[in-house]
Amino acid sequence: MTGSDGGTTAIKALAGLVALVVSTMTTVLLVLAGGGAGAAPSATGGCGGGGTGQVIGAVALDAEQLGSARTIVSVGAGRRLPAHAAVIAVATAYTESKLRNSAVQTDHDSEGLFQQRVSIYTEAVAIDPIRSTGAFLDRLIAVPNWATIPVGDAAQIVQVSAYPDRYQPNAALAQEIVGRFWPTAVAEAELATSTTAPAGAAPAICPGAGGEIPVGAIVGPRGNNIAGTTTVPAGLVINGSVQGATAVRYALAQLGKPYVWAAAGPDAFDCSGLTMAAWAAAGVALPHLAAGQTRSGVPEPTNLSQAVAGDLVMIPGADGTAAAPGHVGMVAGYVDAPDGRHLYLVQAPMTGVPVEVTEATRWDGQVVAVRHIG
């Protein structure tokens, strides 16, 4: 059972046992439900996080960089473009940002994986890995003969950089990266089309993200709604609005911090204290009660079909009801894996269990409200 704003004696009595069980859980599949201090991602990272890196083409890439690369490749495959388009996109993103989704504006107002100008693309597009990749590909395929000219030349035509010779040296690395992810990305795109759309129809678009990754049903483990980890899943895509991403990054920075009833940081949190503090970091005031937060923002389907990063997800918890939920978590983002899309929550579960990320499927059958805040 999940803790609540008030907590119960029974829950506290079980805390030690639950903490022991949670400590043995695998850290591969996560559902977002709270923040923590553990292995948190870069404050400006839109993807990536914990996990192991790989050496590709003699270049060491960490989990964040690999996650960004996989996102770019998946978008290209989802649009049924040739692999060469993904090669150009990856080479460009590696050149511009080293595959790190930075929200820090440089060179006037450039940010994100492709260092796109906010004044041209808008911040909502530039900082979103899926939308920025889509915007890059839109401009790329409008270039005559883009598929036959050198990678660096195609990248330069799109980017209009003051340093046009930077891109081509990274073409070989990009080709190896794309070669690593392309077969899986194509298989996922084919599966999504065959299972969620009629023959010949375009693949579904990730709700709220404005990107191109085909979406099927959310997959993941069921049961044990406090099972999770204090590390960020590799390849995590934080989609949705700029404000939502800011709230999620704050929450993820709290991973591993203890649950304390009525706490709202900076050293401990309860469930609604975490979501309240996270959205405060994004400039939005929320009440410090799960039931009160149920009246914030706008409603979304409880099957999470439209959920994006920053959305609040409510369940009754230990001592709440469907009308007055006692527990709340926040959508952190998703990871596209070979078996499908895994949606994650960040939450402060209960006494004895720290702020963690949890797979949203573990809350199946319990969600009574989903609220989009901003």
C-alpha positions in Angstrom: 0.0 0.0 0.0 1.1 3.5 -0.6 1.5 6.2 2.1 -0.6 9.3 2.3 -0.5 12.8 3.7 -1.8 11.6 7.0 -0.2 8.1 7.2 -1.4 5.3 9.4 -0.1 3.2 12.3 -0.4 0.0 10.2 1.7 1.5 7.4 4.4 2.6 9.8 4.5 -0.8 11.3 5.2 -2.3 7.9 7.7 0.3 6.9 10.8 -1.7 7.9 9.6 -4.8 6.0 8.7 -2.7 2.9 12.0 -0.9 2.9 13.8 -4.3 2.9 11.7 -5.5 0.0 12.3 -2.3 -2.0 16.0 -2.5 -1.5 16.1 -5.8 -3.4 14.0 -4.6 -6.3 15.6 -4.4 -9.7 16.6 -0.9 -10.9 15.9 -1.6 -14.6 12.2 -0.7 -14.7 11.1 2.5 -12.8 7.9 4.4 -12.2 8.2 8.1 -11.4 6.7 9.1 -8.1 9.0 11.4 -6.1 12.3 13.2 -6.0 15.6 12.2 -4.4 19.2 12.9 -3.9 20.8 9.7 -5.2 22.0 9.4 -8.8 20.2 12.4 -10.2 20.5 13.6 -13.8 22.1 16.8 -14.9 20.0 19.8 -14.0 19.8 20.6 -17.6 19.4 17.2 -19.0 16.2 16.3 -20.8 17.2 12.6 -21.3 19.5 10.2 -19.8 20.5 9.8 -16.2 21.8 6.8 -14.3 22.9 3.6 -15.8 26.0 2.4 -17.6 27.6 4.0 -20.7 29.1 2.4 -23.7 32.2 3.0 -25.9 31.1 3.5 -29.5 33.7 4.2 -32.2 36.4 4.7 -29.5 34.2 7.4 -27.9 32.9 6.9 -24.3 29.2 7.8 -24.1 27.3 7.9 -20.9 23.7 7.0 -20.3 22.4 10.5 -20.9 24.1 10.7 -24.3 23.0 7.2 -25.3 19.5 8.0 -24.3 19.5 11.2 -26.5 20.9 9.3 -29.4 18.3 6.6 -29.1 15.6 9.2 -29.1 16.9 10.8 -32.2 17.2 7.4 -34.0 13.6 6.4 -32.8 12.1 9.6 -34.2 13.8 9.1 -37.6 12.7 5.5 -37.7 9.1 6.4 -36.7 8.9 8.8 -39.6 10.0 6.1 -42.0 13.0 8.1 -43.1 16.2 6.3 -44.2 18.9 5.6 -41.6 21.1 8.3 -43.3 18.7 11.0 -41.9 19.3 9.7 -38.4 23.1 9.8 -39.1 22.9 13.4 -40.1 20.8 14.3 -37.0 23.0 12.4 -34.6 26.2 13.9 -36.1 24.6 17.4 -35.7 23.4 16.9 -32.1 26.8 15.4 -31.1 28.6 18.4 -32.6 26.2 20.9 -31.1 25.7 19.5 -27.6 27.6 16.3 -27.2 24.1 14.7 -27.1 23.2 16.6 -23.9 19.9 18.3 -23.7 21.0 21.6 -22.1 18.5 24.2 -21.1 21.3 26.8 -20.6 21.1 29.2 -23.5 24.4 29.9 -25.3 25.3 31.8 -28.5 22.4 34.3 -28.0 19.5 31.9 -27.3 20.5 28.4 -28.5 19.5 25.4 -26.3 18.7 21.7 -26.4 20.3 18.8 -28.3 20.6 20.7 -31.6 21.3 24.1 -30.0 18.3 25.5 -31.8 17.6 29.2 -31.6 14.6 29.8 -29.3 13.7 32.9 -31.2 13.3 30.7 -34.3 12.1 27.3 -33.0 10.5 28.4 -29.7 11.8 27.1 -26.3 9.1 24.4 -26.2 10.6 22.8 -29.3 14.3 23.5 -28.7 14.3 21.9 -25.2 12.1 18.9 -26.1 14.3 16.0 -27.5 11.5 14.6 -29.6 10.2 17.9 -31.0 13.6 19.3 -31.6 14.6 16.2 -33.5 11.4 16.5 -35.5 12.0 20.1 -36.3 15.6 19.3 -37.5 14.3 16.5 -39.7 11.6 18.7 -41.2 14.2 21.2 -42.4 16.6 18.5 -43.4 14.3 16.7 -45.8 13.4 20.0 -47.4 17.1 20.3 -48.5 17.5 19.2 -52.2 19.7 16.1 -52.5 20.1 15.9 -48.7 20.5 12.2 -48.9 23.4 12.3 -51.3 25.5 15.3 -50.2 28.1 14.9 -47.4 26.7 14.7 -43.9 28.5 17.8 -42.8 27.1 19.8 -45.8 23.5 18.7 -45.0 23.9 19.6 -41.4 25.3 23.0 -42.1 22.5 23.8 -44.5 20.0 23.2 -41.7 22.0 24.7 -38.8 23.5 27.7 -40.7 26.5 27.6 -38.3 29.4 30.1 -38.1 31.6 27.0 -38.0 30.5 24.9 -41.0 33.4 22.4 -40.8 32.5 21.0 -37.4 29.9 18.5 -38.4 31.7 16.2 -40.9 34.4 14.9 -38.5 31.6 13.4 -36.4 29.9 11.6 -39.3 31.7 8.3 -38.7 30.8 8.3 -35.0 27.2 9.1 -35.8 27.1 6.2 -38.3 28.2 3.8 -35.7 25.7 5.1 -33.1 22.9 4.8 -35.6 24.0 1.3 -36.6 23.8 0.3 -32.9 20.2 1.5 -32.4 18.6 1.5 -35.9 17.4 -2.2 -36.1 15.6 -1.9 -32.8 14.1 1.4 -33.6 12.8 0.2 -37.0 11.3 -2.9 -35.3 9.5 -0.8 -32.7 8.2 1.5 -35.4 6.8 -1.5 -37.4 5.3 -3.0 -34.3 3.6 0.3 -33.3 2.1 0.7 -36.8 0.9 -2.9 -37.0 -0.7 -2.9 -33.6 -2.1 0.6 -33.1 -2.9 1.8 -36.6 -4.5 0.5 -39.8 -2.2 -0.5 -42.6 -0.7 2.4 -44.4 -1.6 4.9 -41.6 1.0 7.1 -40.0 2.3 6.0 -36.6 0.7 7.6 -33.5 2.4 10.6 -32.1 3.5 10.8 -28.5 0.7 12.6 -26.7 1.7 16.1 -25.6 5.3 15.8 -26.8 4.7 17.0 -30.3 7.3 14.4 -31.5 7.4 11.5 -33.9 7.9 8.4 -31.7 5.2 5.8 -32.3 3.2 5.0 -29.2 1.6 1.8 -28.2 0.1 0.7 -24.8 2.3 1.5 -21.8 4.1 -1.7 -20.7 5.8 -2.7 -17.4 5.4 -4.7 -14.2 2.2 -4.7 -12.2 1.6 -4.7 -8.4 3.5 -3.4 -5.4 2.9 0.3 -5.9 5.9 1.4 -3.9 8.4 -0.7 -5.8 11.0 1.5 -7.4 14.6 2.8 -7.4 16.5 5.9 -6.4 18.3 6.1 -9.8 17.0 7.7 -13.0 16.3 5.1 -15.8 18.8 5.3 -18.7 17.3 7.0 -21.7 14.5 8.7 -19.8 12.7 11.3 -22.0 11.3 14.2 -20.1 8.5 15.3 -22.5 5.8 17.9 -22.2 6.1 21.6 -21.3 9.1 23.6 -20.2 7.5 24.1 -16.8 6.7 20.4 -16.5 10.3 19.5 -17.3 11.5 22.0 -14.7 9.3 20.4 -12.0 10.4 16.9 -13.0 14.1 17.8 -12.8 13.6 19.3 -9.4 11.8 16.1 -8.2 14.5 13.8 -9.7 17.2 15.8 -7.9 15.6 14.7 -4.6 15.9 10.9 -5.2 16.9 9.0 -2.1 15.7 11.6 0.4 13.5 10.3 3.2 9.8 10.4 3.5 8.6 12.5 6.4 4.9 13.3 7.0 4.1 16.9 6.3 7.6 17.7 5.0 8.1 19.7 1.8 11.9 19.9 1.6 14.7 20.6 1.3 15.9 17.5 3.3 12.7 15.3 3.4 9.3 15.2 1.7 5.9 13.6 1.9 4.0 12.8 -1.3 2.2 16.1 -1.8 5.1 18.1 -0.3 7.4 16.7 -3.1 5.0 17.6 -5.9 4.3 21.0 -4.3 8.0 21.8 -4.1 8.7 20.6 -7.6 6.0 22.8 -9.1 7.1 25.7 -7.0 10.5 25.4 -8.6 8.6 25.8 -11.9 6.8 28.9 -10.6 3.4 27.2 -9.9 1.9 27.2 -6.4 0.0 24.0 -5.3 -1.6 23.2 -2.0 0.1 20.8 0.4 -2.5 18.0 0.2 -3.0 15.3 -2.3 -6.7 15.8 -2.3 -6.2 19.6 -2.8 -3.9 19.0 -5.7 -6.7 17.0 -7.4 -8.4 20.3 -8.0 -5.3 21.9 -9.5 -4.7 22.1 -13.3 -7.0 20.3 -15.8 -8.1 16.7 -15.8 -6.7 14.0 -18.1 -7.6 10.4 -18.7 -6.8 8.1 -15.8 -5.4 5.5 -18.2 -2.4 7.9 -18.6 -2.8 7.9 -22.4 -2.2 11.7 -22.5 0.2 11.9 -19.5 3.4 14.0 -20.0 6.2 14.9 -17.6 5.0 17.0 -14.7 1.4 15.7 -14.6 0.1 14.7 -11.2 -1.3 11.2 -10.7 -3.5 10.4 -7.7 -4.5 7.2 -6.0 -6.5 6.6 -2.8 -3.4 5.4 -0.9 -3.6 4.1 2.7 -6.3 6.3 4.0 -7.8 8.2 1.1 -10.7 7.7 -1.2 -11.5 8.1 -4.9 -13.1 11.4 -4.1 -10.3 12.6 -1.8 -7.1 10.8 -2.8 -4.5 10.3 -0.2 -1.4 9.8 -2.4 0.1 11.7 -5.3 3.0 11.1 -7.6 4.3 12.9 -10.7 4.9 11.7 -14.2 8.7 11.9 -14.8 8.8 10.8 -18.5 9.2 7.6 -20.5 11.7 5.2 -21.9 11.2 3.4 -25.2 12.5 -0.2 -24.8 12.3 -3.2 -27.2 9.2 -4.4 -25.4 7.4 -1.1 -25.6 7.0 2.3 -23.8 7.7 2.4 -20.1 6.2 5.4 -18.3 7.7 6.4 -15.0 6.5 8.3 -11.9 8.5 10.0 -9.2 7.0 9.8 -5.7 7.6 10.0 -1.9 5.9 6.7 -1.0 5.7 6.3 2.8 7.7 6.2 6.0 10.8 4.0 5.5 10.8 4.3 1.7 12.7 7.2 0.2 11.8 9.4 -2.8 12.0 7.1 -5.8 11.0 6.5 -9.4 8.4 3.8 -10.0 6.9 2.3 -13.2 3.4 3.7 -13.8 2.0 0.3 -14.6 2.5 -0.6 -10.9 -0.4 1.9 -10.2 -2.7 0.1 -12.7 -6.3 -0.1 -11.4 -5.7 2.4 -8.7 -5.5 5.8 -10.5 -8.4 8.0 -9.7 -7.2 11.3 -11.1 -4.6 12.8 -13.4 -4.0 16.5 -13.5 -2.1 18.5 -16.1 -0.7 21.5 -14.3 1.2 23.5 -16.9 
